Amino acid sequence: MGKSSKLKTKNILITGGAGFIGSHVVRLFVNSYSEHHIFNLDALTYAGNLENLTDIENKENYTFLKADITDADKINDLFAEYQFDAVIHLAAESHVDRSITDPLAFAKTNIMGTLNLLQAAKNTWKSKLHPSGGQGALFYHISTDEVYGTLGATGLFTEETNYDPNSPYSASKASSDHFVRAYGETYALPYVISNCSNNYGPNQFPEKLIPLFINNIIHKKNLPVYGDGNYTRDWLYVIDHAIAIKLLFEKGKLGETYNIGGFNEWKNIDLVKLLCRQMDKKLGREKGESEQLITFVNDRPGHDLRYAIDAGKINKELDWKPSVTFEEGLSKTIDWYLANEAWMQHVTSGTYQTYYRKQYTSEEGE
């Protein structure tokens, strides 16, 4: 896309934009591209929270669309009405534990939902599609490092690593990745894929480790750690991820995959202990007080031992690298949650769903 993306006003569709990563991407795009119109499509399931975007909801170049990507007719209608020039696809079921208890929901959203978007994009852009590129059109699919499976004590995932998913969640994301590439090969649909490591930061739904444990420490609840706590993950600050997505949207090579990682490998138990130390300091508690809340629980099925990403390609081609160390990013994240207790209270109580759900339901006459 490059510089040509600014030749005319574009209608950019971001799916899952009320979610954790999506809300940061929507905010960055709305504030960065005053010449383009940003459409945020979200079904407002449990993880979708429009309180994440109150600061930009009245911007002239922003529109929220309540819709479910599994509803093919609705998706086709929206593409016909708004003629989207580009899609940034983040909408997904993303919690591994939930995928173990309800794998069909993950297949429906992550596979069929992605297919609905691909079909609508193909049909809308058919006059533009050409093997050399889609005349400014782009389908940018955001995926996960979990599609690669698990690593031993050494080594890194690269863009050439074979897929080997181990959970229903990662299998559904692997399938959606393959469908995006298949549409590129079969229909010349212009695409970019990125696979990211574990994200953390402001606005993350508290089913995930870091916000869950921040909330538990505040309320002196147990901190349940799977197995022996030696599972290792690479952690990526969500704002750095959003910046990487913007770079790939502007300059990523069509038909290419990019891995986005934080260069931050941490064993779960070491991460939790660091979190406890930072929380004790920020809350004025005795040193070591929060560590006493750690409890080890039975492991979950199919638990991958280690993920670690080689982000050298995006660093070399686009000069992207994380702006913070994990310790710095974690401190910023804790500060945000401590300063936004009302947000956490609304989410944990479920009241965050009340206003916006009623507003958009009544508008649609459901």
Secondary structure, DSSP 8 states (H G I E B T S, - for coil): -GGGGGSS--EEEEETTTSHHHHHHHHHHHHH-TTSEEEEEE---TT--GGGGTTTTT-TTEEEEE--TT-HHHHHHHHHHH--SEEEE------HHHHHH-HHHHIIIIIIIHHHHHHHHHHHSTTT--TT--TT-EEEEEEEGGGG----SS--B-TT------SHHHHHHHHHHHHHHHHHHHH---EEEEEE-EEESTT--TTSHHHHHHHHHHTT--EEEETTS--EEEEEEHHHHHHHHHHHHHH--TTEEEEE--S-EEEHHHHHHHHHHHHHHHHT--TTTGGGGEEEE---TT--SB--B--HHHHHHH----SS-HHHHHHHHHHHHHH-HHHHHHHHHTTHHHHHHHHHHHHHT-
